[in-house]
Structure formats: structure tokens, C-alpha cells
Amino acid sequence: MSAFDNFELCRSILESLPVGICVLDAQKKIVFWSDGAERVTGRLRHEVIGRSCISQSLLHCDQPGCEYCGEDCPLARAIKTARPVESLCFIHHKAGHQLLVRSRAVPVHNAHGSIVGAAAVFDEQSDALTTGGPRESNCRPSGVDGITGVANHETTRSRLREALTVFDETHVGFGVLCFRIEQFDRFRASYGSEAASSLLRVFARTLENSLCRTDVIGRWSDEEFLVILNGYPENALQSITQRLRRLLADDSIGWWGERRSLAFTIGQASAQRNDTIESILKRAHASLAESSVSAARAGAAGSSTAGS
């Protein structure tokens, strides 16, 4: 009898692999969670074993229009279609941010050929979301924001100037997204600077994990982030904005036993001929203001409907 016929030995090998391994039963409950899965997601075995994959917000695909696909996640699709499924996915890390992974899920059959569950291998995806190499260094160490680890205001402004110069020479489009965390000062006053800094770090990490490595992410002001999307045509900005809106909406931090989060708004602008830093930022902030007004009106309408 080979040593590898021993079940516990095989299990220990799977548990020790550096990649994440997750196994579901037919009811989509997690029955196996490897050391690699703990490393990638920040979630320990006792936090996930026996729980539903769907309720844990794990392995959601990145297909256009997907609202966190729920019953159609890669693992569920492997069970439903009886075929292997490979896709880029987002995992909701225990720390609160969204993490891009590549998942390979396969159906699991019993000795009679019936599907009894699914298994997935996943690991943090270091490649860009689209074609494009590793993320360029956003800045020198001296140009990093001390709280979030992304580019600071001065470096982001410098990179925006570079993007405009390249646009003037090549006419290859790029866009600017401006993110504002609403009521941030009130949040900091209520929960303290440490909680506020944690929320900023989670927000910045999700942006870093969700964008191409050629894009630039910077902290523009106390409660604002600026993203420079290099090489994108104007008609791509809306879909990117919607995808980021869905991902960031799930960001939160654990604070004194509760989950804390804040609403945010997004403004956008595409580069135009003869643009300056001031002109493109003016359009991005005008778009941001329009988004804030629209969000306030939607909230007021929802309150009115709830009260009627």
C-alpha cells in the first residue's frame, strides 16, 4: 500500500499548498478550506466551514453586468453545468476590501458518477484586468500617501500632467475618475482617526485590486481619491465606473464588533484636445457634484416612499 493512499496525508498536502482550495457540498456549504485559502482571504477555517459559499461573498465572477452573481458564482456554475469553470473573480477579504483572484472550479463526483459538490483552486491575481503588464510604480517612496500607500497629491498631479502630455502626442484616450467618501469628517469625529484611516486603506486597496496595473491611483485630498485610467476610450469609462461602484459599495471595516462603511460618489472626465490639469479636473469635479445631487435626490425619494 502506497503512503499516498493515506487519506490524512493527502488532506495535509492539499491543506499546505500555497494556493487557496475550497470544496463545497451539493448544498453549496463549505466542507474544506486550505491554508492557502486562509492566506488569500484572511478567513480562518472555523469562520467558513459549514457555511454557505453564497453568504460568505466568495468567488464572484467579473462578467459585465454581474451584480455579484450569487447563485451563478463559479463554484455554483460548476455544480449546475457539470463542467469546469475558469474565471477572474472578486473575493471579499476579511479586512473589508475586494481582492481579484483567478479561480478554477470543477464539479466533484461520487463513485456512482453523481455530482456531490464542487472544488475550486484560487490565488491572488497579479496580472492586469485587461491586457497590460504589471502595474507601473505610481510614485517614488517619497511620493506615497502615508495612510493609504497609494500616490499622494503631488505625485498624482505629476502623473496627470504626464498623461496629458502623452495624450497631446499620441491622441490615445485616457480618463479621470474622482471618488469622494461622503460624510468622512463626521465619521472621523464619531469613531476616531484610526477607524477613519482603516476605512481609507480598505477603499484604496479595493481600487488597487480592481484596476489595471498601468493605471494611477492617488489620494487627492482628505476624503477624495483620483484615478487616472491610461489608454481607455471615452465610451469605456461608464462601464468601469459602474463596476467599481459595485465593488466599493461592499467595502467596510470591523470596528468594536460592528461593520462600518460610508457612502461615496464618483465623478468622471475624459481627456479632450487642449486640456490642462485644471480643465479636466474641473469636469471631473462637476461630474462628482452632479452625482452627489443625484444620490441625495434618490435618498430623499426613497425616504418619501418609505414614509407614504
Long-range contacts (C-beta under 8 A, 24 or more apart in sequence): 18-123, 19-121, 19-122, 19-123, 20-101, 20-120, 20-121, 20-122, 20-123, 21-119, 21-120, 21-121, 22-53, 22-58, 22-59, 22-75, 22-119, 22-120, 22-122, 23-108, 23-117, 23-118, 23-119, 23-120, 24-53, 24-75, 24-79, 24-117, 24-118, 24-119, 25-116, 25-117, 26-79, 26-115, 26-116, 26-117, 27-52, 28-52, 28-53, 28-54, 28-75, 28-76, 28-79, 29-53, 30-56, 31-117, 32-119, 36-123, 37-122, 40-91, 40-99, 40-101, 40-122, 40-123, 40-124, 41-91, 41-93, 41-94, 41-99, 42-93, 42-94, 42-95, 43-94, 47-94, 56-92, 57-91, 57-92, 57-250, 58-91, 58-92, 59-89, 59-91, 59-101, 59-103, 59-105, 59-120, 59-122, 60-89, 60-90, 60-91, 61-87, 61-88, 61-89, 62-87, 62-88, 62-89, 62-90, 62-100, 62-129, 62-243, 63-87, 64-239, 67-246, 68-246, 68-250, 74-103, 74-105, 74-120, 75-103, 75-105, 75-118, 75-120, 76-118, 77-105, 78-105, 78-106, 78-107, 78-118, 78-120, 79-107, 79-115, 79-117, 79-118, 81-107, 82-107, 82-115, 83-107, 88-125, 88-129, 89-122, 90-209, 90-210, 90-247, 91-122, 92-250, 93-205, 95-202, 95-205, 95-253, 96-198, 96-202, 96-251, 96-252, 96-253, 96-254, 97-202, 97-203, 97-205, 97-206, 97-209, 97-251, 98-206, 98-209, 98-210, 98-247, 98-248, 98-250, 98-251, 99-124, 99-209, 100-124, 100-125, 100-129, 100-209, 100-210, 101-125, 127-213, 128-212, 128-213, 128-214, 129-210, 129-211, 129-212, 130-212, 132-212, 132-213, 132-214, 132-231, 133-213, 133-214, 134-213, 135-208, 135-212, 135-213, 135-214, 135-215, 136-213, 136-214, 136-216, 138-216, 138-217, 138-218, 139-218, 145-218, 145-219, 147-197, 147-200, 147-201, 147-219, 148-200, 148-201, 148-203, 148-204, 148-219, 149-201, 149-204, 150-204, 150-207, 150-208, 150-217, 150-218, 150-219, 150-225, 151-216, 151-217, 151-218, 151-219, 152-218, 152-219, 153-218, 153-219, 153-220, 153-221, 155-218, 156-216, 156-218, 156-219, 156-220, 156-226, 156-228, 157-277, 159-216, 159-218, 159-228, 160-216, 160-226, 160-228, 160-277, 160-280, 160-281, 161-277, 163-216, 163-228, 163-230, 163-271, 164-271, 164-275, 164-276, 164-277, 164-280, 167-271, 167-275, 172-231, 173-231, 173-232, 173-233, 173-234, 173-270, 173-271, 174-228, 174-229, 174-230, 174-231, 174-232, 174-270, 174-271, 175-228, 175-229, 175-232, 175-234, 175-236, 175-237, 175-240, 175-268, 175-269, 175-270, 175-271, 176-226, 176-227, 176-228, 176-229, 176-268, 176-269, 176-270, 176-271, 176-280, 176-281, 176-284, 177-226, 177-227, 177-229, 177-237, 177-240, 177-241, 177-244, 177-266, 177-267, 177-268, 177-284, 178-220, 178-224, 178-225, 178-226, 178-227, 178-266, 178-267, 178-268, 178-281, 178-284, 178-285, 178-287, 178-288, 179-203, 179-207, 179-224, 179-225, 179-226, 179-227, 179-248, 179-264, 179-265, 179-266, 180-223, 180-224, 180-264, 180-265, 180-266, 180-267, 180-288, 180-292, 181-223, 181-224, 181-262, 181-263, 181-264, 182-223, 182-262, 182-263, 182-264, 182-265, 182-292, 182-295, 183-262, 183-263, 184-222, 184-223, 184-262, 185-222, 185-223, 187-260, 187-262, 191-255, 191-260, 195-253, 195-255, 195-260, 198-253, 198-255, 199-251, 199-253, 199-260, 199-261, 199-262, 202-251, 202-252, 202-253, 203-248, 203-251, 203-264, 206-247, 206-248, 206-251, 207-244, 207-248, 210-243, 210-244, 210-247, 211-244, 226-284, 233-270, 234-270, 237-268, 237-270, 238-268, 241-266, 241-268, 263-295, 265-291, 265-292, 265-295, 266-291, 267-291
